[in-house]
Amino acid sequence: MKIAVLGGGNGCYAAAAELSEKGHEVRFWRRDAAALKLVIEAGAITVKDWRGKREVKIPLATADIGAALRGAELIVIPTPAFAQADIARSMAPHVADGQVVFLPPGTFGSYVMAKTLREAGSKAKLTFAETGTLPYLVRKHGPAEIQISVYATRLPTGCFPANDSKRALEIIRKAYPSVEPAEDALAGALMNAGPIIHPPLILMNAGPLEHFDKWDIHNEGTQPSIRAVTDRLDAERMATREALGYGRPHFPLSDHYTGADEWMYGRKSHQMLTDSGDWREHIVLTEHRYMREDVEYGLALLVSVAEWAAGGKNACPIAAGLLAMGSAICGADFRRDGPRTLEKLGLAGLDRKAMTQLLQVGL
C-alpha cells in the first residue's frame, strides 16, 4: 500500500521505518529538508528495538509534500496537535477523494484538519481517524536513528465522518492491524492517554524538573500520590465518555501500570519504558510538548467537553485544577484561550443531536 508519513517527530520516524519494513511504499515528508538530509542521502533510518539494530530502507524521503501525498491510500500524521492545522494547510492542494488520514493520537484533530482543509479551499472528500496514543514508545538517538522501546498492541480508533468508519478502518488495518473501532472521532479523542498521564507527571514533578538537568518522570517521578491523582483524572475522562454515551472498553490508564488488562501498549509497557532510560530527559515546563500539547490542547479539550456534556457544571475538578496549574506556570488561561476547546472550535453551542449529526456525516 502507498502510505504518506508526514511530520518530523519521534513517532513520524518510527512510522516511516516500521511501515517501510512491513513492505509498504512509504513516502516520508518533513518540511525541514536540512533536518531530513541524512535520511534523504542514506535512503534509510537506523532502528533499534527488541530485535536489535538494523538499517531500514525508506522508499522516498522528501521535503515535497505533493510527492509524498500523490497516490497515497493512507496518510499517517503522528505529530503533536499544535502542528495539525499547519500541516492541513500544506496538504490542501494535494489531497484527493478517498484518502484516509490517521492521527495517532488526534486530540480531536480529525475535526480540526477537516475544517482547515475546507477553509484552505480543498474539496477532496477525506476520512480522518484518530486513536489514543502513538503506535510506538520511541525516541530519536540521532538525525537518522531511533530506538523503539514498545509497539502498541491495541489502538482504539474513531473516524470522522463516522459513517465511513468501516472502509477507513479496513485501510488503516493494512498498516496497523491493532486498530479497534471506537464510535466516532470524539470517542477516539477521549481515548487520548497523553492528557491523562503527562499533566500530573510534569506538574507534580515541577520542582525536580526545574532543579535537575535530567529527570525521569516515568521512573522516580511516578510515586503513589501522583498515581492517585492520575487515577482520579482518568476516572473523569471515563465518566465523560459515559456521559456522552460511549461504551466500554474505556482503556483505563491503570492497566498500563498494573497490567490487570491489556492496555494500548500491552501488559509490561511501563517497565519497558523505564528500563529503556530514554525518558530521563531535560524538560522545560513552559515549552515542552507535555505542557503545550497535553495540557494546553488535550486537557483543555477534556474539560470543555466534560462541562458541555454536564450542561456547564464543573464535571471534572481534577482536570480543571491541573489545567489551572499549567496555566499559572505558563502565565496564560488555557481554559479560556486553549486552541482546542469546544468554544474555540465553534462547537460549544451545538446540542447533543447536532453534535451527533456532525460526527456521523462530517462537514
N, C-alpha and C positions, 0 to 999 in steps of 0.2 A: 504494500500500500504506500502511496505517496503521502508523506507527512511533513508539514512545516512545523518547526520548533522555533518559537520567537522569544527573544529575550537573552539577557547576559548573566543571569544569576546562577547560583549553585544548582538549582533544580533544572534549569534550562540545559546546562552542560550534561547533567545526568540523563535527562530525557533524550537528548541528541545521541548520546553514547549508547544507552540501553536499547532504544528503538532501532538504531543502526545495527547493533549486534544481533537483534532479532530478525534482521533481514529486510526491514522496511527501507524504502527510498527516502531518506531523511534530507531535508533542506534546512540547515541551521542558520537562522538570521540573527545578527546582532547589529544594532545601529552603529556602535563604535567599532569601525573597521580596524583601528590600531589595536584595540584590546583583543580582537579576534584574529590578529595577524598570524600567530603561531599555529592556530587551528587551521587557518586557510592554507598556510605554507605546508604544514605536515599532512593535511587532509585527514587528521586523526585527533582523538582525545585519549589520553592515558587514563585508565580506570584501575582503581584498587578497590577490591571488595573481598568477600569471603573466599572467592575463587583464586585470589592472588592478583598480581599486577600484569596488565596487558595493554596493548595499543588497539584501539577500536577505530576502524576507518569510518569517516563521515562522508557520505556521497557528495554533499555540497555544503560548504560553509561560506556564507556570503553576507555582505552589507547591503545587498539589493533585495528589498522586501518583495518586490514584484517577482523576482526569480524564485524566491522561497515559496511564495503562495501559488504560483501558477500550476494548476492541475492538482493541487493537494486535496485529498479527500478529507483529511483530518488536520486541524491546526491546533497545536498544543502550546499553551501560553502559561508556563509555570512562574509567573512574575508576581511581585508584590501588587496589591490592589492599587496603590498610587500610580502605577505605570500603565494601567489598563486603558484609560481613556486616550492617552497619547498614542499608544500602540494602535488602538482602533482607528484613530485619525490617519495614521500611516498606512493601515490596511485598506482604507476605504476605496481607493481607486483600483484595487487589485483583486478583491474577493469576488466569488461567483456563486450563483444559486446552488444550494445543496451542500455546501461545505459545512462541516461541523467544527465548532470551536470549543476546545476543552480547557477549562480553567481549574487547575489543581493547586491551591484552593481558589475560591472565587470572591468571597465577601460580597455577594450579590453583584459581582462584576458582569454576570450574564445580562442583566437588565442595562447596566451602565454602558457596556460595549455595544449592545444592540442600538441603544438610543444615540450614542455617539456616532456610530456608523450612519444612521439615518440622518442625523444633523449634518454630517460631512458630505451628504449627497449620494451615498450608496443606496441603490435599490435592490441589492442582492438579498435573496432570502436565505439567511443562515440560521442554523440552530446552535445555541450555546448550551454548554453543560458545565456544572461546577460540582466539586467534591470537597471533602472535609480536610484534606491535607495534601502536601506534596507526596508523590508516589515514592519518595526517597528521603532518608536521612543522609544528607550529603554535605560535604564541604570541599571547596577547591583547595588544592595543595600547590597550585601554580596556574599560570595562564592557560595551560592546556592539559591540566591533570586534576583529577577529582578522586576523593575517597567516598564510597557509598557504604555506610555502616549497616543500613537496614533498607529493605524493599517493602513497600506496602503490600499487604495481603488482602485487604478489604477496602474498597473505595466507594462509599455511598454517594450517589451522584444524581442530581436533579437537573432537568433540562428546561430551557426557555426558547420557544414555547413548549409547554409540557405535552401538547398534542402531537409532537413529533418525537417523543421520547424513545419509542420502540426502534425506529430507524437510527436515531443518533447513537443510542447505546450499543446497537449492533456494530456500528462503525468503530466506536471507542474501544469495544472489547477486542477488536483485532490487534490493538496496541496494548491495551490494559485489560486483560481478562478478569481482573479482580474487581471491576466496577459492579456495583449493585444499584438497583433503581431506588431513587427517592421520589417523592410525589411531584415535586416541581423545583424550580431554581431557588426559591426561598427556603424550601425544605433542605436543599443542598447547602445553602449558605449557613443555615443554622446547625449544620454538622461541623462547621469550621472549628478545628481544635486550637488554632493559634490564639484567638482572643480569650480562650479559657486557660490554656497552660502558661502563656507568656506574661500577661499582666501581673498576676500575683508574684511570679518569679522575679521580675525586674523591679517591681515597686517595693516588695517586701525585702529585697536584697539591695536596695538603693545604696545603703551605707557601704558594704563591701565592694559593690561595683564601682563606686567612686573612689574608694580607698586603694584597692589593689590594682596592679597593672592588668592582671587577668583573673577571672573568677568563673567558675563553672556553676551556673545556676541550676543545672540538672543534677549535679553531684552533691557537693556540700551545701549548695543553695536550696536544695529540696528537703526541708525539715517538716516535722509533724504539724506545726502551726500553719505553715504555708500550704501544706496538703489539705488541711481542714478548710482553709479559705477557698482553695481550688475546687473542692467537692461542693461547697455551698454555691460557688459561682456556676459550676456545671449543672447543679440542680435547677438554677434559674434558667439556664439555656434549655434544659429538657422540659421544664414547666412551660416555657414559651412555645416550644414545639407542640406540646399537648394542647395548649390554649388555642392554637391555630388549627387543630385537628389532625396533625401529623402523627402517624403511628410509630410504634416500635419497629426495629431497634433504634434507640437514640444514641448508641455508641458512647456510653458514659466513659469519661476520661479515667475514672478509677481503674478501669480494666487495663489501661496502659501501664499502670503502676503495679497492680496486683496479679494480673494475668487470670483473673477469675473467668473471663470470657475472652475470645479472640478479638482484640481491638484492631484498628486500622493497620498497625504495623506488626501484628502478631502478639504472642504472649510474653516474650522476653526482650522486647524492644527497648525498654528503659535501661536495662542492664547493658545492652549492646551499645546504646547511645553513650552512657557514661564511661564504659570501658574504652571507647574509641579515643577519648581525650580531645576530640575535635571541637568540643563546646567549651573548653577552657579558653576564654577569649576576652578581648577588651571591648566593653560595651559603653558607648557614650549615650547616656539615657535620653537626652533630648533629640538625638539624631537616629538612633538605631531603629531598624525595621520592626523590632518588637514593640516599640513605642509608636512609631509613625504608621505602621500598618495595623498591628493587633490591638492597640488602644485607640488611636485617633480614628481609624476606619472600623475595625471589627467590633470593638467593644461599644462604640457609639452606635453602630448599626443594631447590635443586640438590644441595647437599652431602648432605642427608638421603636423597634419592633415590639418589644415586650410591653411598652407603655401604650402603643397603638392597639395591641390585642386586648389590653386591660382597660381601654377607654380613658387613657390618660393617667391612670393610677401609677404609683411607684411600685411596679411589679417586680423589680429586680434591684433591691437595695445594695447587694454586694457589688454587682456590676456598676451601678451608678456611683458607688463610693470609690471604686478603683478608677473609674473614668474621671472623677473629680480629682483624685490624687495625680493622675497623669497630666491633667490639665494644669494643676498647680505647678508641677515640675517644669512644664513647658511654657508657662505663662500664657495659657490660652484657655478657651472654653470649648472643649471637644463636643460636649452635648449640644451646644447651640450652633457651633460652626463646623462640626465634623462633616467632611465631604460626602460621607456615605450614610447619613441618617435618612429616614423616610421623608423628613421635612425638606432636606436639601435635594432629594431626588424628585420632589414634587408628588409624592405618593401618600403623604400623611392624610390627605383629605378623602382618600378612597374608603368606601365601606367594604365589608367582607366580600360581598358579591362582586363588586367591581375589581377588587384585588384578585379574586379567583379567576375572573374572566381574563384579566391581563396576563396572569401567569400561565393560563391554559393556551391562549391564542396568540400572545405576543403583541407587538406594536402594530 
